[in-house]
Amino acid sequence: MPLGLYISVPFCRTKCSYCNFASGVFSQKVFARYVDRVCEEMRQAPGTAAVMGGHFEPAIDSIYLGGGTPTILPGEDLQRLFAAIRQQFSIAPDAEISVECAPGSLDERMLGTLARCGVNRVSLGVQSMVDGEAAAVGRQHKRATVLEDIAHLRAAGIHNINLDLIAGLPHQTPASWTISLDEVIASGVPHASVYMLEVDEDSRLGRELMAGGIRYHAHFVPNEDAIADFYVEACRRLNVAGIAQYEISNFARPGAVSRHNLKYWTRQPYLGFGVDAHSMLEASADAYTLLRAHPMRSRPGDTPGDNGGNRPCDVSQANVEAVRFSTSDSLEEFLAGAALKKMPVSWAEAREEAFFLGLRLNRGVDLRTIALRFGLPAELEDTVAHLCADGLLERAGSNIRLTDNGRLLSNEVFQRFLACDTAARM
Ligand code: SF4
């Protein structure tokens, strides 16, 4: 099965107050070194996969450059990344090649670079089409910038465009949210993503909200109920406009579903490179042998005894369905060649993943397919019946999927699946 490739570029011009990604503002001096390191990681990919116990496949049919702001890199560095990809992997002729861009970063030169690299999809981190809201969280663009970028992308032949929006930004009101949604619809882009503001320790705004402070306009953040209403309204408006919801946060016109993102939710294999990049590969046929042979190593050349924070390798061949591994979320550690964290995925864990990733999709999951691959605990029927009775799931034959309410309370649904699965294993 062809892989998806993710490359993280963790550099930004400014740090948005709500951002909880492993990204930041760094000196341009580090850019070339970073690209060197990512290219080196790609060259090592077959060996890394082997040591991780994963099945390496040089064929890829999606590439995603995210972060961060990949277009902050000089054109030459972006071209070096793509040259390394082409050297190491075999790219399908119809591959989806996406790059995340901050609005306002697409000058003529950059558009030319993207075209030369074969980029055919761009995701713009808009967040709000209301200038005051974007400015309040540290975004440097205006609505007009976004519309200009869209026009320039189309002129350059890139029509597959995604716009990201966040529900719950400071100062957002039902009226201003409607403006953002209507602008996205009117722009005619084929894809939109809508995220609800995440409040956690990892962003400045999140920390301020938890502390009850007023910095970063935290006291102007809408309450949870209002944010939920914004999300529901987004689903309604986008669906009516023909930008159909296909995943909790993602909406597409016909034919514009993101191939790359679909890999995450359907557990197709992918490799990630760069800071805080995650990979998942099918377990290779001899995963057990490899894990036993290298129980304390993360990749070729690592110091024996350094297991990168792994769980103990107590897996048996029959119990490794896939392997997940990730790079450090610290730029310094990544540049210094820090060990990968690896996590073998047992068959029971793979079944849990199949549920909580697959249920994110509006089409849901097919119980029969999951049963054939993983088996199903008897308790699951009860859990499904209760979730249906609670209006969080709906069932048609062997297919189950989240209801509108279930999508709003998806974490609760996933917890109940996990609890059922864990109980069945005890
Ligand atoms: S939201 Fe995007 S542009 Fe803003 S700091 Fe985070 S990664 Fe950078």
Residues whose N, C-alpha, C, O or C-beta is under 5 A from the ligand:
A	BS01	SF4	C12 T14 K15 C16 C19 F21 S23 G67 G68
